[in-house]
Amino acid sequence: MNAETIFSFANYLAMIGWLLMVLAPRWNLTQKIGIAGIIPGLLAALYLYLIVTYFGKSEGGLGSLEEVRLPTSNDYALLAGWEHYLGF
């Protein structure tokens, strides 16, 4: 699966979760999804997959701002960062 497809899937998944919480917070399905953590769990699983699969395949580090920026040149490393953000 390419990075664009994963990106779109994750964004739609997060959007569904937010829309349920905003528009129907007391709906039984929203309550079940929230308590079970289904959507955050799926996003976290996707994040874990991306980290395990692509961690170390891009340059970078934590020693300077430039080293922190380097992994974003790899689409999958950038996508992992976005998944981390969506999961929270």
N, C-alpha and C positions, 0 to 999 in steps of 0.2 A: 504494500500500500504506500502511495507516495505521501509526502509531507502535506501537500495541499488538501488531500482527502482527509487525512487525520485531523488537520486543523479545522476543517469545516465540520466534521463529525463532533469534535470536542466542543466547538462553539455552540452548535445547535443543542447539544446535550446540556450544557450549562444554561443556555437560554431557556430551555424547557423547565429546568429546575427553578430558576428565578421567577419565571412567569407563574408557575404553580404557587410559589411562596407569596407572590405579590397579589395575584388575582383570586386565588382560592386557598388561603392558608388553613382554613378549617375543614376543607374537603378531606374525606377519609383517605383517598389515595395520596394526597399531599402529605398527610400525617404519616402514613405508612412508609412512603419514600424517605421522608425526613428522619424518622426514627431509625429506619434500617440503614440509612446512609448510602442508598443505592447509587445516586448520581455522583456524589463525592467519591464513593468507592470505585466507580468506573473510571473517573478522571484520575484518581490516584493509581489505579492499575495501569492505565495508559502511560502515566508519568514514569512509573517504575519500569515498564517495558522500554521506554525511550532511553532512560538512564542506563539500564543494563545493556541495551543493544548498542548505544552510540557513545557512551561515556568513554573518553580516552581516544576517540577517533577524530577529535578536533584539538587544535592548539589552544593554549590559554593557561591561566592560573589565577591566583589571588594576590599576587605581589604588586600589581599596579592596576590602574584603571584600564590601560590598554590590554593587559592580560585577561581581565574580566570581559572585555569587549570581544576578544578573538573568537571564542566559541560561537558567537552569533553569526559568524560567516558560514557555519554549517547549518543547513535548514533544520535538520533533526535535533541538533543541540538547542537551537533557538526555539523549536517547537516544545522541547522538554521544559524549557523555562516558562513558556506560555502555559503549558499544562499544570505546572506547579502553581502558577498564579490562579488559574481557573479552579484548581482543587481546593484552594483556600477560600 
